[in-house]
Amino acid sequence: MNRDQALALDAADPLAPLRAHFHLPEGLIYLDGNSLGVMPKHAPARVARAVEQEWGEGLIRSWNDAGWIDQPRRLGDRIAPWIGARPGEVLVADSTSVNLYKVLHAAMQLQQGQRLRIVSERSNFPTDNYVAQSVARAHGGELVLVDAPEEIPALLDERCAVLMLTHVNYRSGRMHDMPLLTRWAQQAGCLAVWDLAHSAGAVPVDLLGSAADFAVGCGYKYLNGGPGAPAFVWVHPRHHGQAFQPLSGWLGHAKPFAFTPDYQPAAGIQQYQCGTPPILGLAALDAALDVFDAATKLGGMAAVRAKSVQLCEAFIETVLQRVPEAAIESPRVAAQRGSQVSLSLPEGIDAYAVMQALIHRGVIGDFRDGTPPLLRFGFTPLYTRFAEVVDAVEHLRAVLNTGQWREPPFAARGAVT
Ligand SMILES: *Cc1c(COP(=O)(O)O)cnc(C)c1O
């Protein structure tokens, strides 16, 4: 794709007005919204209001007067339509890792010790597998990992308690068929737990339509809730009052302000709250969700997904034309791909240094070590332009042509890669 074709797509883009809601640093092409979403322009004012008025002036009264106490549910309601859930079913709380711990325990407990295995993929995001290993062991079971999705069906047997999958893989961007895998799991008596970290706000998800059992997801990736934004958790209503999460804190109690000595779980998703919600983090996420309201008016998820597919395809097409030595490590079929594309480079070219050189030139993607090491590019339909996609590939061409990546500073690794 050439730049004129990209500009024509930008001119015809129904979501183009959404870009104005974001603060995009001058001269930067940001293709890392799958790791940390861009800041909505009005987030600082919304956080400042929470700090200066709600906290500064309202103080403890703000739990009621500013609705602080309802924020985890209210924000959950705002996320619900983007993941195929209904209002009242989603809670914003804690981190993805912690929420995974809660739902995996709840799922294992539903299986009543009859089944002791959690099945997942070796390529899953490490925290998911670390948490699953700990939960499986706590129940006297084990985590069993497959190397390829084709191996999953054979493991869905009477030993499998839970199939835990991340809907869109963080390295390859490969997207699972959620309804199908959920059905296979449940036909074998297993429960299906889905991690939507790389899905929420970027690809269509239908939790209820898939009849999934549990789901968790991230607030700071495609939802743009800010660094360390609180995460979300969803539990199918059929498990409410049946499955119980183990972090039995006071705000998951049926009557937190009765201060009774015994724990009594709250009804519904409220039981999945543990302690006091992080109000300042919730304020930033709340601001970010305003942009999703605007997106709803411009076509909602159908428009978001259509643009996401177009962006990924524009990138792949341009890479194939301009950087033929790169290998596309993400599925080529859009239906099997999330909103990112990963590339690998021929042996002898340090992909880490290439990404550092790209960042130096103002193109931010990221690098994920492994076999092969990957250059990862995330495409956020809410603010990414087609012209940026084409320009990013031209920068990659230049980094490789000039050998700029060989400059010593680009080989030095920071604490976060
Ligand atoms: C980003 C991501 C996480 C992040 O977990 P935190 O608890 O927020 O650190 C977890 N799982 C997956 C699959 C992710 O992509």
The ligand as an ORCA input file, in Angstrom:
! r2SCAN-3c Opt
* xyz 0 1
  C      -1.281     -7.804     29.847
  C      -1.688     -9.136     30.307
  C      -1.797     -9.413     31.668
  C      -1.422     -8.353     32.670
  O      -1.645     -8.737     33.972
  P      -1.417     -7.701     35.137
  O      -1.946     -8.378     36.313
  O      -2.106     -6.431     34.769
  O       0.053     -7.421     35.239
  C      -2.235    -10.658     32.051
  N      -2.539    -11.601     31.131
  C      -2.446    -11.366     29.811
  C      -2.819    -12.416     28.841
  C      -1.997    -10.132     29.368
  O      -1.889     -9.901     28.069
*
